[in-house]
Amino acid sequence: VDSNYWSVRVGGGLRLSLLEASDFDIGLLYAYSRTMKLVDFDLAGADSSKDLGHEVDFTVRWHQSELLSLGAGFGILWNGEIWGTSSNSADDLGFRTDSQTMWMWSFDIAVTF
């Protein structure tokens, strides 16, 4: 998908000083994405689609020190027919689903040497 999509993205963030100066970053991103070429699942009864859907991501990063930061994120993707979110769609493994949303969580630790 990386070379076969376009996306409109709008985002922003701010840096907060809660415990020390500039120790927290908060970010919010909205994106709408589609594939440039039709993706055909080649599965009987599955729809082909270009719609990757709408996405909203929220991230928080705590800069514990100059060497260590901890991050967490939450995202939601909805109305992406290519991911199998309609009754006649299938995901890349061929599973059908009636779900209209995909929820994502992320956690990371960054260490600088």
Contacts in CASP RR format, 6 or more apart in sequence:
PFRMAT RR
TARGET T0000
AUTHOR 0000-0000-0000
METHOD contacts of the structure
MODEL  1
VDSNYWSVRVGGGLRLSLLEASDFDIGLLYAYSRTMKLVDFDLAGADSSK
DLGHEVDFTVRWHQSELLSLGAGFGILWNGEIWGTSSNSADDLGFRTDSQ
TMWMWSFDIAVTF
1 35 0 8 1.000
1 52 0 8 1.000
4 35 0 8 1.000
4 36 0 8 1.000
4 37 0 8 1.000
4 39 0 8 1.000
5 33 0 8 1.000
5 34 0 8 1.000
5 35 0 8 1.000
5 36 0 8 1.000
5 52 0 8 1.000
6 33 0 8 1.000
6 34 0 8 1.000
6 36 0 8 1.000
7 31 0 8 1.000
7 32 0 8 1.000
7 33 0 8 1.000
7 34 0 8 1.000
7 52 0 8 1.000
8 31 0 8 1.000
8 32 0 8 1.000
8 33 0 8 1.000
9 29 0 8 1.000
9 30 0 8 1.000
9 31 0 8 1.000
10 29 0 8 1.000
10 30 0 8 1.000
10 31 0 8 1.000
11 27 0 8 1.000
11 28 0 8 1.000
11 29 0 8 1.000
11 30 0 8 1.000
12 27 0 8 1.000
12 28 0 8 1.000
12 29 0 8 1.000
13 25 0 8 1.000
13 26 0 8 1.000
13 27 0 8 1.000
13 28 0 8 1.000
14 25 0 8 1.000
14 26 0 8 1.000
14 27 0 8 1.000
15 22 0 8 1.000
15 24 0 8 1.000
15 25 0 8 1.000
15 26 0 8 1.000
16 22 0 8 1.000
16 23 0 8 1.000
16 24 0 8 1.000
16 25 0 8 1.000
16 26 0 8 1.000
17 23 0 8 1.000
17 24 0 8 1.000
18 24 0 8 1.000
22 63 0 8 1.000
23 62 0 8 1.000
23 63 0 8 1.000
23 64 0 8 1.000
24 60 0 8 1.000
24 61 0 8 1.000
24 62 0 8 1.000
24 63 0 8 1.000
25 59 0 8 1.000
25 60 0 8 1.000
25 61 0 8 1.000
25 63 0 8 1.000
26 58 0 8 1.000
26 59 0 8 1.000
26 60 0 8 1.000
27 57 0 8 1.000
27 58 0 8 1.000
27 59 0 8 1.000
27 60 0 8 1.000
28 56 0 8 1.000
28 57 0 8 1.000
28 58 0 8 1.000
28 59 0 8 1.000
29 55 0 8 1.000
29 56 0 8 1.000
29 57 0 8 1.000
29 59 0 8 1.000
30 54 0 8 1.000
30 55 0 8 1.000
30 56 0 8 1.000
31 54 0 8 1.000
31 55 0 8 1.000
31 57 0 8 1.000
32 53 0 8 1.000
32 54 0 8 1.000
32 55 0 8 1.000
33 52 0 8 1.000
33 53 0 8 1.000
33 55 0 8 1.000
34 50 0 8 1.000
34 51 0 8 1.000
34 52 0 8 1.000
34 53 0 8 1.000
35 49 0 8 1.000
35 50 0 8 1.000
35 52 0 8 1.000
35 82 0 8 1.000
36 50 0 8 1.000
37 50 0 8 1.000
38 48 0 8 1.000
38 49 0 8 1.000
38 50 0 8 1.000
39 48 0 8 1.000
39 49 0 8 1.000
39 50 0 8 1.000
39 82 0 8 1.000
40 48 0 8 1.000
41 47 0 8 1.000
41 48 0 8 1.000
41 89 0 8 1.000
41 90 0 8 1.000
41 94 0 8 1.000
43 90 0 8 1.000
43 94 0 8 1.000
45 88 0 8 1.000
46 88 0 8 1.000
46 89 0 8 1.000
46 90 0 8 1.000
46 94 0 8 1.000
46 96 0 8 1.000
47 81 0 8 1.000
47 86 0 8 1.000
47 88 0 8 1.000
47 89 0 8 1.000
49 80 0 8 1.000
49 81 0 8 1.000
49 82 0 8 1.000
49 89 0 8 1.000
50 82 0 8 1.000
51 79 0 8 1.000
51 80 0 8 1.000
51 81 0 8 1.000
51 82 0 8 1.000
52 80 0 8 1.000
52 82 0 8 1.000
52 83 0 8 1.000
53 77 0 8 1.000
53 78 0 8 1.000
53 79 0 8 1.000
53 80 0 8 1.000
53 81 0 8 1.000
53 82 0 8 1.000
53 83 0 8 1.000
54 77 0 8 1.000
54 78 0 8 1.000
54 79 0 8 1.000
54 80 0 8 1.000
55 75 0 8 1.000
55 76 0 8 1.000
55 77 0 8 1.000
56 75 0 8 1.000
56 76 0 8 1.000
57 73 0 8 1.000
57 74 0 8 1.000
57 75 0 8 1.000
58 73 0 8 1.000
58 74 0 8 1.000
58 75 0 8 1.000
59 71 0 8 1.000
59 72 0 8 1.000
59 73 0 8 1.000
59 74 0 8 1.000
59 106 0 8 1.000
60 71 0 8 1.000
60 72 0 8 1.000
60 73 0 8 1.000
61 69 0 8 1.000
61 70 0 8 1.000
61 71 0 8 1.000
61 72 0 8 1.000
62 69 0 8 1.000
62 70 0 8 1.000
62 71 0 8 1.000
63 69 0 8 1.000
64 70 0 8 1.000
66 112 0 8 1.000
67 111 0 8 1.000
67 112 0 8 1.000
67 113 0 8 1.000
68 109 0 8 1.000
68 110 0 8 1.000
68 111 0 8 1.000
68 112 0 8 1.000
69 109 0 8 1.000
69 110 0 8 1.000
70 107 0 8 1.000
70 108 0 8 1.000
70 109 0 8 1.000
70 110 0 8 1.000
71 106 0 8 1.000
71 107 0 8 1.000
71 108 0 8 1.000
71 109 0 8 1.000
71 110 0 8 1.000
72 105 0 8 1.000
72 106 0 8 1.000
72 107 0 8 1.000
72 108 0 8 1.000
73 105 0 8 1.000
73 106 0 8 1.000
73 107 0 8 1.000
74 103 0 8 1.000
74 104 0 8 1.000
74 105 0 8 1.000
74 106 0 8 1.000
75 103 0 8 1.000
75 104 0 8 1.000
75 105 0 8 1.000
76 101 0 8 1.000
76 102 0 8 1.000
76 103 0 8 1.000
76 104 0 8 1.000
77 83 0 8 1.000
77 101 0 8 1.000
77 102 0 8 1.000
77 104 0 8 1.000
78 85 0 8 1.000
78 100 0 8 1.000
78 101 0 8 1.000
78 102 0 8 1.000
79 85 0 8 1.000
79 100 0 8 1.000
81 89 0 8 1.000
82 89 0 8 1.000
83 89 0 8 1.000
83 91 0 8 1.000
83 102 0 8 1.000
84 90 0 8 1.000
84 91 0 8 1.000
84 95 0 8 1.000
84 96 0 8 1.000
84 97 0 8 1.000
84 99 0 8 1.000
85 97 0 8 1.000
85 99 0 8 1.000
85 100 0 8 1.000
85 101 0 8 1.000
85 102 0 8 1.000
86 98 0 8 1.000
87 96 0 8 1.000
87 98 0 8 1.000
88 96 0 8 1.000
89 96 0 8 1.000
89 97 0 8 1.000
90 96 0 8 1.000
91 97 0 8 1.000
END
